[in-house]
Structure formats: C-alpha cells, structure tokens
C-alpha cells in the first residue's frame, strides 16, 4: 500500500458515479422526505477560518448520510 493517500482517482470515480445517479439533485416535487441544510454567507469580514471548514464538513457528512438513507436532500452553502 502507498504510504500516502492519493484521493484523485478515488474521488473522481465517486464524483462521477454520484452525478450519473442524480444523487446531487434535489427536486421540489419529489415524494421522498426532504432534508435541507442552508448556510448563511461568511461574516462581514469575509475571513474564513477553521470553524467554517469544520461546520461545512460536518454538514456535508450529514447530508451525504441522509442521501444514502433515501432522503431528497439539498445542501446549499
């Protein structure tokens, strides 16, 4: 096994798979239960920090999990 993780090939494959299966799309008339996460823009200074990254990473994980459970999800950062 490589000592370093190189996500390029793995991530590209999964990105294409999720796009092909329409897993990034949220439809207004979908009969499935909805799950929505929306974030306001950054603060007035526009300076992003680790807290922003952590918050978005956690929300991304929650939305992906709900998608896998069959929810109609929208993640709107």
N, C-alpha and C positions, 0 to 999 in steps of 0.2 A: 504494500500500500504506500502511496505517496505520503511523505511526511507533512505536506501542506495540502489543505483542502482547496481545490480549484473549482468554484461553483459555476464557471462559464458554461460548460457542456450540460451539466445537470439542470441549472436554472433555465437555460434556453429551451431545453426539451419540455420541461413542465410548463413554462410560459406558453409555448405554442399549443400544448395539449389543452390547457385551460381555456385559451382563446378559441380553439376549434370547437370545444364542447359548450361554448357560450357561458362559462362559469363566471365571467366578469360582468355579465349583463344583468341588470335589474329591470324588470318590466312592471309597469303600473297596473296592468290588468292580469297579472299572474295570480292564480288562485292560492298559491302557497302562502304560508305565514311570512310576514315581512320582518326584516331585521335591518335597521339603518343606523349608521354611525356617521355623524357630521361634526366637523371641527371648525371653529372659527379661524380666521387668519391669525398669523403671529401678532404679538403685541406691537404697540405703536413704534417701538424702536426698530422692529424688523430683525432683531438679533435672535437667531435660533440657537438653542443650547441642548445639552444632553437630555434635559427634561422633556423637550419637544420630541426628540427622537424616541425616547422611551415610551411616551404616551402614544405616539403613532404606531410604534412596533407592537405594543400590546393590543391596540385596537385592530390592527391588521390581523394579528393572530386570532382574535375573537371572531372577526368577520369570516376569515377562512374556515374556522371551525364550524360556524353556523352554516356556511355554504355546503360543507361536507355533510351536515345533518339535513340538508334539503330545503333550507330557508331561501326565500327570494331576498337577496342581500344587496345593499348599496353602501359603499364606503366612500364618503365624499369629504376628502381632506381639503 
